Amino acid sequence: MQIHQLQRKTPRSKPKRVGRGGGRGKTSGHGHKGQGQHGSHGIRPAVRDIIKKLPKLRGYKFSPIRPAPMVVNVSTLQNICKEDDMVTAQFLFDKGIIKSKKDIKRGVKVLGNGDISTKVTIVGCTVSKSAAEKITKAGGEIVTA
């Protein structure tokens, strides 16, 4: 029997782990100079590509990034408001329509989806034209701060 004829009694429980590059000296099987020579650091991050795509012309301005206001429909106000209530962002937060304090800072916009028959006063919120018509028709008013 020769050494190349030896075989294991039991088969391997896990497959043989290959391609780790250890113990081969100098570059350890990764070659010379290039993107793939470092294990996990070979490919540049996606953020860098985004930065490189930004325009570099003098005087270029981005449109201001403002968070969109929270949207509340007139039908929602009909369900939660009583007669002569003052509707503010804090009022909507207390009623649970606005979920977090950060959303109060975003502001509130009242839209005209649905109907309202309750007389309410809207304070410090932006209101669409259709919502303004429905609120004034119901006897309410809109106060812009």
N, C-alpha and C positions, 0 to 999 in steps of 0.2 A: 504494500500500500504506500502510495506517495502522498506528499502533503497536499497536493491539489485535489486529491480524491476524498479528503475528509468532509464529512457533512455533520450538521447538528442533529442531535437526537430529537429535539422538539423545535418546531418552527418559531420564528420571531413573533413576539406578541404585538409589536408595533413595527411599522415600516421603517426601513433604514433612513436615518436623517442625513441628507446630503446637501451640498451646496452652501455650507456655512462659511467657508473660506478661512477657517482658522488653521494655524500651524503651517502655513505655506510661505511665510516670510514676506518681507517688504510690503507689496500692495495686497497680499492675501487674496489673490484671484480676482481683484477688481480692476485690473488694468491700470492705465495711466491717464490722468487728466481728463475729466469729462463729467457730464451730468450724473452718470450712474455710479461714480466711484465711491460716493458716500452712501451708506445704507439707506437712511430715511430722509436725508437732507438734499437729495438730488434735484427735486423739482421745486421751482420757486412758488411761493404762495400766491393764491388767486388775488389777494389784495393788491399785490404789486402790479398785476395786469390791469386792474381797475384804475390804479393811480396813473399808470402810463397812458391810459386812454383819455384822461382828462385833458381838455384843451389848454394849451400853454400860451395862447395868444394874449398879448397885453390888453388889459381892459375888459377881459371876459368876466361877466358877472353871472353867478348862479341865481336862479329864482329863489326867493326866501323860502326856507323850509319851516312852515308853520303846521302844527298839528290841526287836523280837521276838527271842527266843533262837534260836540255830542248832539245827536239828532233826537228831537222829541216831537211826536205828532200831536195834532190837536185832539185826536180821539183819546190819547193817553191822558191829556190834561182833563178831559171830560170825566174820565174814570177816577182820577185821584184827587181832583180839586172840589172844594165846597164853594158856595157863593161868596164872593168878595175876597177870595184868597189872593195873596201876592206871590206870584211865581218867580222865583230866582233860582240860580244854580244850587244854592245851599238848600232851598226848599225841596228841589228835586232829589238832592243827595239824601236828605232826611226821609223822604218817601221811598227811597230805594230804587229810583229810576236811574240815577247816576251811581255807579258802583264804587268809585274810588275818589279820593281827594284830588288826585292828579287830574281827573276828568273835569273837575270844577274849574281848574285853571285853563283848560282847553276852551271853555265857553260852551254855550248852549245855543242851538238854532231850533226854532219852532217851525215845523212844516205843516202844511195844510191838509194832511191826509186824514180823512174822517170828518166828523161834525162835532160842534160844541154848542151847548145851550147854557152853560154856566158862565156867570159874569166873573171874570178874573182880570187881574192886573199883571201884566208881564213887565218885569223890571230887569234891566241889564242883560237881556238876551237879544240876539238877532232874530228877526221874524220874517218869513217869506211873505210875498204879497197876498197869496191866497189865504194863508193863516191869519194875516192882519185883517183881511176882510171878514173872515168868519168870527174872529174874536170881537171886533167892533160891532158886528151885526148882533152878537149875543149880549151886547151892553158892556163889554169889557174895554180896557184901554191898554195901550202899549207905552211904557216910559223908557226912553233911551237915555242911558247914563253917559 
